[in-house]
Structure formats: C-alpha cells, structure tokens
Amino acid sequence: MIDPAVFTDDDGQSYLYWGQGRARVVPLNDDMISFDASKVTDMTPLGYNEGTFVIKRKGAYYFMWSENDTRDENYRVAYATGPSPTGPWTKQGVILEKDLSLGIKGTGHHSVVQIPNTDDWYIAYHRFAIPGGDGTHRETTIDKLEFTSDGLIKKVVLTLSSIDPVTAGTALPTNTTRSLRSVNFPGRYAVVRSDGRGYLDPVTSSSATAVKQSATFTIVPGLADSKCYSFRDSSGRYLRHFDYRVRFDASNGTTLFNKDATYCARPGSAAGSVSLESYNYPGRYLRHYFYELRLDAYQDNATFRADSSFTAVSPWS
C-alpha cells in the first residue's frame, strides 16, 4: 500500500486513501486498522501518480494528488472537487508547480493543514533542494493555500522563504453554531437530552432532526467574561454546571448562573481541539464520563486529557 492517507469526516467516519498509478479509497472500520475490501473504490483521475490528500471546506470535498514522476522537475499537484469523500470528482486543475524564475522545481507530494477555528490554510510539500538539488536531493517547505470566492483553490504562490511562524491559539468562533465532537470518541458529540442534561451521544447523517438539533449549539461570548465562552442550545438554554453535572437551563440573569455557564478555552489533547475550563471553578473541566458530561478536577493523565477535549465542527443542524 503506497502513500496511505486518512481523512475523517464530520460524522466521525474515516476513510483510507492510497495508490501509485491508481487512486483508491475505502471506509475504515472503527478500529482504524481494518476495512471491508468489497468497499474499495477506484477514483483515479487523469494524470494521477501518487500522494492523495483529501480535505473538507465549507461542505465541499477536495481531492488532491501529485502528477508526473517525483524525480521530474515537472512533478506537481492537481486537484478535484466533489460532494462526498469518495466523489464523484470533477478535476479542476493544477495548483502547485515549478517556477523557474525562482529556481523552484519538482513541487509535489504535499499535505494541507488548517489553522483551527479559522479559514487559514497552508500547503506543505517537497521540491528540489535549492541550489543544486534534484529528484533525490530535496527540501521541504510550506506556503499559503487560498481559495476563490466560489470555493476553488487558487494557484499557490511559491516562495523561497516559506511562511512566518503561525500561532493557532485556543480561540473559538462566536455568534455562530457548532457541534462539539469528542476527541477520543469521534462519532459522539456533546448533546442535551430530553431530561435537560448533557451527554455524549452518537450522531450521524441519518440521525433524526431532533437528535441533530440536540448536538448543535450557538457559541457566544461568555456570560461572565467575554474572553471566555457560553454555549446555547436551540431552545435558548445554556450549558451550565450544577453539582458538577452538566445541564441546560434558561438564564435567570444572576451572577451565579452567568459564572456557571461560562467556560474558558484551553488547548486540547489533539490538534484543533479545546478543553473547556470552568470560569468559577478553575481547575475543573468539562469532560465525559460513561458518556455523561460533568465538571471534574483536572487529572494529569492521557485519559482525562482526551475525555476533556472537544473539536468544534460544522453544526449538525
């Protein structure tokens, strides 16, 4: 299996891509190491050689790959767009290729990263080392990846210097809706059930509308501190703690309620994730425990860090 790459969609389903000469994809099982061979799909576009990489932006899927031989100065990256992680794909063109005016050759075999909670994207790739390199003497670099207003990828502007350091921070978008996906149970999301309490439940594209609504929250500036955050459900109730359990209540306007419903974002255990620390109980974090959401004191171990980490993803409703 050549050049494997994994993409995980917002519903928690992961896909394995690979290939050289032919591009293939298959849904991964929950264990992330096995799959049903009968579900393997060939999605080879014209010009494909290797280096599949897939991203999702604003509901659209982008399939990228490298063309020509890796030892050729014409090694380059092209892409296609589609409505799902498996296509069907429409080839859009080349986005990364040599610039002889800068002495840059053999640009390809890339990956793409998004700065969490922003629409800032970067493309990392290798090229012939400068000066005097060739297809077996290469260097890696990173440049900005940008999109047009209609969602197409602009041709990458190559640089000799690469980019300046980027700091992601732990900011969340405000006055917008998001779903909170568990880091260690990526098919489960923070939800409010009919009893008004918070849980970690599975949500998929086939879930009922009410279930999707229960996993969708509006993130607003914190009721007690605008530098932190509060989370409001579709009925106007806020996520708050009470006796260290998470529940959703309508605001009563008191100082205590505002503090109970305010959480400050800290770096999570995985890239792009956050941990939510209680505003009025510093050192206690929102976490799941037997799929219940609660407020627990920080524990310095991998399980707690994963249990208390969430990724703000596109809303379910």
C-alpha positions in Angstrom: 0.0 0.0 0.0 1.7 3.2 -1.2 1.2 6.7 0.2 -1.7 6.0 2.7 -3.6 9.0 4.0 -6.6 9.2 6.3 -9.5 11.7 6.2 -12.1 11.8 8.9 -15.4 13.4 8.0 -17.6 15.5 10.4 -19.8 12.4 11.1 -16.8 10.6 12.5 -16.4 8.2 9.6 -12.7 7.8 8.5 -11.5 7.0 5.0 -8.2 5.5 3.9 -6.7 6.7 0.6 -3.7 5.2 -1.2 -2.2 4.4 -4.5 0.5 4.9 -7.1 -0.7 5.0 -10.7 -4.2 4.2 -9.4 -6.0 6.1 -6.6 -8.2 4.1 -4.2 -10.4 4.8 -1.2 -12.2 2.7 1.4 -14.1 3.5 4.6 -12.2 2.4 7.7 -13.7 0.4 10.5 -14.0 1.9 14.0 -10.6 0.3 14.9 -8.9 2.4 12.3 -6.8 -0.5 11.1 -9.3 -2.7 9.1 -11.8 -2.3 6.4 -14.2 -4.2 4.1 -12.3 -5.0 0.9 -15.6 -5.1 -1.0 -16.0 -1.4 -0.4 -12.7 -0.3 -2.0 -13.4 2.3 -4.8 -11.1 3.2 -7.6 -11.2 7.0 -8.1 -8.2 7.6 -10.4 -8.3 10.9 -12.2 -6.4 11.8 -15.4 -2.8 12.4 -14.7 -2.7 10.7 -11.2 0.6 9.4 -10.0 0.6 9.3 -6.1 0.2 11.4 -2.9 -3.5 11.5 -2.4 -4.7 14.1 0.2 -8.3 15.0 1.0 -9.8 18.0 2.9 -13.2 19.4 3.5 -14.1 23.1 3.5 -17.5 24.7 3.7 -19.3 21.5 2.8 -17.1 20.7 -0.2 -14.5 18.0 -0.6 -11.2 18.5 -2.2 -9.1 15.6 -3.6 -5.5 16.4 -4.3 -2.7 14.4 -5.8 0.8 14.6 -7.4 1.3 14.2 -11.1 4.5 13.1 -13.1 7.5 11.3 -11.6 8.9 12.5 -8.3 12.3 12.8 -9.9 11.0 15.0 -12.7 11.2 18.8 -12.4 7.6 18.9 -13.6 6.3 17.0 -10.5 3.3 19.0 -9.4 0.0 18.9 -7.5 -3.5 18.9 -9.1 -7.0 18.7 -7.5 -10.6 17.8 -8.0 -13.8 18.7 -6.1 -16.7 16.5 -5.2 -19.8 16.1 -3.0 -18.5 13.3 -0.8 -15.2 11.8 0.5 -15.4 9.2 -2.3 -16.6 11.6 -5.1 -17.7 11.7 -7.9 -14.8 14.0 -8.6 -14.5 16.9 -11.1 -10.9 17.8 -11.9 -10.2 21.5 -11.5 -6.6 21.8 -12.5 -3.0 22.3 -11.2 -2.4 24.3 -8.1 1.3 23.7 -7.4 4.1 23.5 -10.0 7.6 24.7 -10.7 8.6 28.4 -11.0 11.9 28.5 -13.0 12.2 32.3 -12.3 12.8 31.4 -8.7 14.8 28.2 -9.4 12.0 26.1 -7.9 11.4 22.7 -9.4 9.7 19.4 -8.6 7.0 20.7 -6.3 4.7 17.9 -5.0 3.8 15.2 -2.6 2.1 17.6 -0.3 -0.2 17.8 2.8 -2.6 20.5 3.9 -3.2 22.0 7.3 -6.0 24.3 8.5 -5.4 26.7 11.4 -8.1 25.7 14.0 -11.2 27.8 14.0 -10.1 29.9 11.1 -10.2 29.7 7.3 -6.5 29.9 7.0 -4.9 27.0 5.1 -1.3 26.0 4.3 0.3 23.5 2.0 3.5 21.7 2.9 5.4 19.9 0.1 8.8 18.9 -1.1 10.9 20.3 -4.0 14.4 20.0 -5.5 16.8 21.4 -2.9 18.0 24.9 -3.6 20.6 25.2 -5.0 21.7 22.2 -7.0 19.1 19.7 -5.9 17.3 17.1 -7.9 14.6 14.4 -7.6 16.6 12.6 -4.9 18.1 15.6 -3.2 15.1 17.5 -1.9 13.9 20.0 0.7 10.5 20.6 2.4 8.7 23.9 2.6 5.3 25.4 3.3 3.3 28.1 1.6 -0.2 29.7 1.9 -3.2 27.9 0.3 -6.0 30.2 -0.7 -9.5 29.8 -2.1 -11.6 31.9 -4.5 -15.0 33.3 -3.5 -16.6 30.4 -5.3 -14.6 27.8 -3.4 -11.9 26.9 -6.0 -8.3 26.6 -4.9 -6.0 29.4 -6.1 -2.7 28.5 -7.7 -0.1 28.5 -4.9 2.3 31.5 -4.9 5.7 29.9 -4.4 8.2 31.5 -2.0 11.9 30.8 -1.3 11.5 31.8 2.3 8.4 29.8 3.3 6.0 31.3 5.8 6.4 33.1 9.1 5.6 31.2 12.3 1.8 30.8 12.9 0.2 30.6 16.3 -3.2 28.9 16.4 -4.2 29.9 20.0 -7.3 28.4 21.5 -10.0 30.8 20.2 -13.5 29.6 19.3 -15.7 31.3 16.8 -18.6 33.3 18.4 -22.1 34.1 17.4 -22.1 31.0 15.2 -23.4 27.5 15.6 -21.1 24.5 16.1 -21.2 20.9 17.2 -18.7 19.7 19.8 -17.2 16.4 18.7 -15.3 14.2 21.2 -11.6 13.7 20.5 -11.5 10.1 21.7 -15.0 9.1 20.6 -15.2 11.0 17.3 -18.6 9.5 16.4 -20.0 11.1 19.6 -21.0 14.7 20.3 -22.0 16.8 23.3 -25.8 16.8 23.3 -28.7 17.9 25.5 -31.2 15.1 26.1 -34.9 15.4 26.9 -34.1 15.4 30.7 -32.2 18.7 30.2 -28.8 17.1 31.0 -25.6 16.9 28.9 -24.4 13.6 27.5 -22.0 12.4 24.8 -24.2 10.6 22.2 -23.6 9.2 18.7 -24.8 11.5 15.9 -24.7 10.6 12.2 -26.1 12.0 8.9 -29.0 9.5 9.3 -29.9 10.7 12.8 -33.3 12.2 13.4 -33.6 16.0 13.1 -34.2 16.3 16.9 -31.0 14.4 17.6 -29.0 16.7 15.3 -30.6 19.7 17.0 -29.6 18.4 20.4 -26.0 18.4 19.2 -26.0 21.9 17.8 -25.1 25.0 19.9 -24.6 28.6 19.4 -21.2 29.8 20.8 -21.4 33.2 22.3 -19.1 35.4 24.4 -19.0 34.2 28.0 -21.9 35.4 30.1 -19.5 36.1 32.9 -16.4 37.0 30.9 -16.5 37.9 27.2 -13.0 36.5 26.8 -14.4 33.0 27.5 -17.5 31.2 26.1 -21.0 30.2 26.7 -23.0 27.6 24.8 -26.7 28.0 24.0 -29.0 25.3 22.6 -31.7 25.7 20.0 -34.3 26.4 22.7 -32.3 29.2 24.3 -30.9 27.3 27.3 -27.3 27.5 28.3 -24.9 24.7 29.1 -24.0 25.1 32.8 -22.8 23.0 35.7 -24.9 22.2 38.8 -23.4 19.9 41.5 -20.7 19.2 38.9 -23.1 17.7 36.4 -23.8 19.4 33.1 -27.3 20.6 32.4 -29.1 23.1 30.2 -31.1 25.8 31.8 -32.7 29.1 30.8 -30.7 32.1 32.1 -32.1 33.6 35.3 -29.8 36.6 34.9 -28.0 36.1 38.2 -24.2 36.4 38.6 -24.0 32.8 39.8 -25.8 31.5 36.7 -23.6 33.5 34.4 -20.5 32.1 36.0 -21.8 28.5 35.9 -22.5 28.9 32.2 -19.0 30.3 31.3 -16.1 28.2 30.1 -12.6 29.3 29.1 -10.9 27.5 26.1 -7.6 25.8 26.8 -5.5 23.7 24.4 -7.0 20.2 23.9 -5.2 16.9 23.6 -5.4 16.8 19.8 -4.6 19.4 17.1 -7.5 21.8 16.7 -9.3 20.7 19.9 -10.1 22.6 23.0 -10.6 21.8 26.7 -13.3 23.9 28.5 -12.3 25.1 31.9 -15.0 26.3 34.3 -14.9 30.0 34.9 -15.9 29.9 38.5 -14.2 26.6 39.4 -10.7 27.0 37.9 -9.0 23.6 37.5 -12.3 21.8 36.7 -13.0 20.9 33.1 -16.0 19.8 31.1 -15.4 16.1 30.4 -17.4 12.9 29.6 -17.5 10.0 32.0 -19.5 7.0 31.0 -21.0 9.2 28.3 -22.3 11.8 30.8 -21.0 15.3 30.7 -19.7 16.6 34.0 -17.3 19.0 35.6 -14.2 17.3 37.0 -11.0 18.4 38.6 -8.0 18.1 36.2 -6.1 14.8 36.2 -2.7 14.6 34.7 -3.2 11.6 32.6 -3.9 10.8 28.9 -7.4 9.5 29.5 -8.6 12.7 31.3 -7.0 14.9 28.7 -8.8 13.0 25.9 -12.1 12.9 27.8 -12.0 16.6 28.3 -11.1 17.5 24.7 -13.6 18.5 22.0 -13.4 19.8 18.5 -15.8 22.5 17.4 -17.0 21.2 14.0 -19.7 22.2 11.4 -23.1 22.1 13.1 -25.4 19.2 12.7 -28.4 21.5 12.2 
